[in-house]
């Protein structure tokens, strides 16, 4: 006889992709869908507590829907608080917002195409306004490694932007 954890693993293997598809439809992005699915599965497991059955899938779908609603409400409340704080402080744009023009979009596309280790350093250095020492601590690398990743990342970004500009001109 298999134990509960093995039964839950088998149940998740059978229904997990279906639940993820539903979670994607209920949320605003892939990361939110993954978070919602995880919260819903924990909630389902805590509520059901016994061996999973075919009927548990209905409870799981209900929990995905409820968790998605909770996350959306929480996100909306946080955004309203942040917007209110910005209005009170007189700031119109947060440090991570880029204007929606062709140059900014090209930058976002080029940045998304470079390796993550370079992208992290560039983001922390430029938008986070951190020193290489601070970047190194944040990423658990030496300041020299942070500096070299910055250089390599900026070069990759320049190449990407040059290629984007060439495509636009053609």
C-alpha positions as CSV (number, residue, x, y, z in Angstrom):
1,X,0.0,0.0,0.0
2,X,1.4,3.4,-1.0
3,X,1.6,6.1,1.6
4,X,-0.3,9.5,1.4
5,X,2.6,11.4,0.0
6,X,3.0,8.9,-2.9
7,X,-0.8,9.1,-3.5
8,X,-0.7,12.9,-3.6
9,X,2.3,12.8,-6.0
10,X,0.4,10.5,-8.3
11,X,-2.7,12.7,-8.0
12,X,-0.7,15.8,-8.8
13,X,1.0,14.1,-11.8
14,X,-2.5,13.3,-13.2
15,X,-4.2,16.7,-12.5
16,X,-1.4,19.2,-12.0
17,X,-1.2,20.3,-15.7
18,X,-4.9,20.8,-15.8
19,X,-4.9,22.9,-12.6
20,X,-2.0,24.9,-14.0
21,X,-3.9,25.7,-17.2
22,X,-6.8,26.9,-15.1
23,X,-4.5,28.9,-12.9
24,X,-3.0,30.6,-15.9
25,X,-6.5,31.6,-17.1
26,X,-7.3,33.1,-13.6
27,X,-4.1,35.2,-13.2
28,X,-2.3,38.0,-14.9
29,X,1.1,36.3,-15.5
30,X,2.8,32.9,-15.4
31,X,4.5,33.7,-12.1
32,X,1.2,34.5,-10.5
33,X,-0.3,31.3,-11.9
34,X,2.5,29.3,-10.3
35,X,2.0,31.0,-6.9
36,X,-1.7,30.6,-7.0
37,X,-1.4,26.9,-7.9
38,X,1.0,26.3,-5.1
39,X,-1.3,28.2,-2.6
40,X,-4.3,26.3,-3.8
41,X,-2.6,22.9,-3.6
42,X,-1.5,23.6,0.0
43,X,-5.0,24.7,0.9
44,X,-6.5,21.6,-0.8
45,X,-4.2,19.3,1.0
46,X,-4.8,21.0,4.4
47,X,-8.6,20.9,3.9
48,X,-8.8,17.3,2.6
49,X,-6.1,15.7,4.7
50,X,-6.9,12.2,3.5
51,X,-5.8,10.2,0.5
52,X,-6.7,12.1,-2.7
53,X,-9.6,11.1,-4.7
54,X,-11.3,12.1,-8.0
55,X,-13.6,14.4,-6.0
56,X,-10.6,16.4,-4.7
57,X,-10.1,17.9,-8.1
58,X,-13.3,20.0,-7.7
59,X,-12.0,21.3,-4.4
60,X,-8.6,22.1,-6.0
61,X,-10.2,24.1,-8.9
62,X,-12.3,26.0,-6.3
63,X,-9.2,26.8,-4.3
64,X,-7.3,27.9,-7.5
65,X,-10.1,30.3,-8.3
66,X,-10.3,31.7,-4.7
67,X,-6.5,32.1,-4.4
68,X,-6.4,33.9,-7.8
69,X,-9.1,36.3,-6.6
70,X,-7.2,36.9,-3.3
71,X,-3.9,37.5,-5.1
72,X,-5.5,39.9,-7.5
73,X,-7.2,41.9,-4.7
74,X,-4.0,42.0,-2.7
75,X,-2.0,43.2,-5.8
76,X,-4.6,45.8,-6.5
77,X,-4.6,47.1,-2.9
78,X,-0.8,47.2,-3.0
79,X,-0.8,49.2,-6.2
80,X,-3.3,51.6,-4.9
81,X,-1.2,52.2,-1.8
82,X,1.9,52.7,-3.9
83,X,0.1,55.1,-6.3
84,X,-1.2,57.1,-3.4
85,X,2.2,57.3,-1.8
86,X,3.7,58.5,-5.1
87,X,1.0,61.1,-5.5
88,X,1.6,62.3,-2.0
89,X,5.4,62.5,-2.6
90,X,5.0,64.2,-5.9
91,X,6.7,61.5,-7.9
92,X,5.1,60.6,-11.1
93,X,7.2,57.7,-12.2
94,X,8.6,54.9,-10.0
95,X,12.2,54.0,-10.5
96,X,11.4,50.8,-12.3
97,X,8.9,52.2,-14.8
98,X,10.2,52.9,-18.3
99,X,8.4,55.3,-20.7
100,X,6.5,53.5,-23.4
101,X,8.4,54.6,-26.5
102,X,10.3,52.7,-29.2
103,X,13.7,53.2,-27.5
104,X,12.4,51.9,-24.1
105,X,10.7,48.9,-25.7
106,X,13.9,48.1,-27.7
107,X,15.9,48.3,-24.4
108,X,13.4,46.0,-22.7
109,X,13.6,43.5,-25.5
110,X,17.4,43.6,-25.7
111,X,17.7,43.3,-21.9
112,X,15.4,40.3,-21.9
113,X,17.6,38.5,-24.4
114,X,20.9,38.7,-22.5
115,X,21.8,36.0,-19.9
116,X,20.1,36.3,-16.5
117,X,23.4,36.7,-14.6
118,X,24.3,39.8,-16.7
119,X,20.7,41.2,-16.6
120,X,20.6,41.0,-12.8
121,X,23.9,43.0,-12.4
122,X,22.8,45.6,-14.9
123,X,19.4,46.0,-13.2
124,X,20.9,46.3,-9.8
125,X,23.7,48.7,-10.9
126,X,21.7,51.0,-13.1
127,X,18.1,51.0,-11.8
128,X,19.0,49.8,-8.3
129,X,21.8,52.4,-8.1
130,X,24.0,49.9,-6.2
131,X,27.8,49.8,-6.1
132,X,29.6,46.7,-7.4
133,X,30.3,45.8,-3.8
134,X,26.5,46.0,-3.0
135,X,25.6,44.1,-6.1
136,X,28.2,41.4,-5.2
137,X,26.6,41.0,-1.7
138,X,23.1,40.8,-3.2
139,X,24.1,38.1,-5.7
140,X,26.6,36.4,-3.5
141,X,29.5,37.0,-5.9
142,X,32.7,39.1,-5.5
143,X,32.6,42.8,-6.5
144,X,35.1,42.0,-9.3
145,X,32.7,39.3,-10.7
146,X,29.9,41.8,-10.5
147,X,31.9,44.4,-12.4
148,X,32.9,41.9,-15.1
149,X,29.4,40.7,-15.5
150,X,28.3,44.3,-15.8
151,X,30.9,44.9,-18.6
152,X,30.0,41.7,-20.4
153,X,26.3,42.4,-20.0
154,X,26.6,46.0,-21.3
155,X,28.5,44.7,-24.3
156,X,25.8,42.1,-25.0
157,X,23.1,44.8,-24.5
158,X,24.9,47.1,-27.0
159,X,25.1,44.3,-29.5
160,X,21.4,43.5,-29.0
161,X,20.4,47.1,-29.4
162,X,22.6,47.5,-32.5
163,X,20.9,44.5,-34.0
164,X,17.4,45.8,-33.1
165,X,18.3,49.2,-34.7
166,X,19.5,47.4,-37.8
167,X,16.2,45.4,-38.0
168,X,14.2,48.6,-37.6
169,X,16.1,50.4,-40.3
170,X,15.7,47.5,-42.8
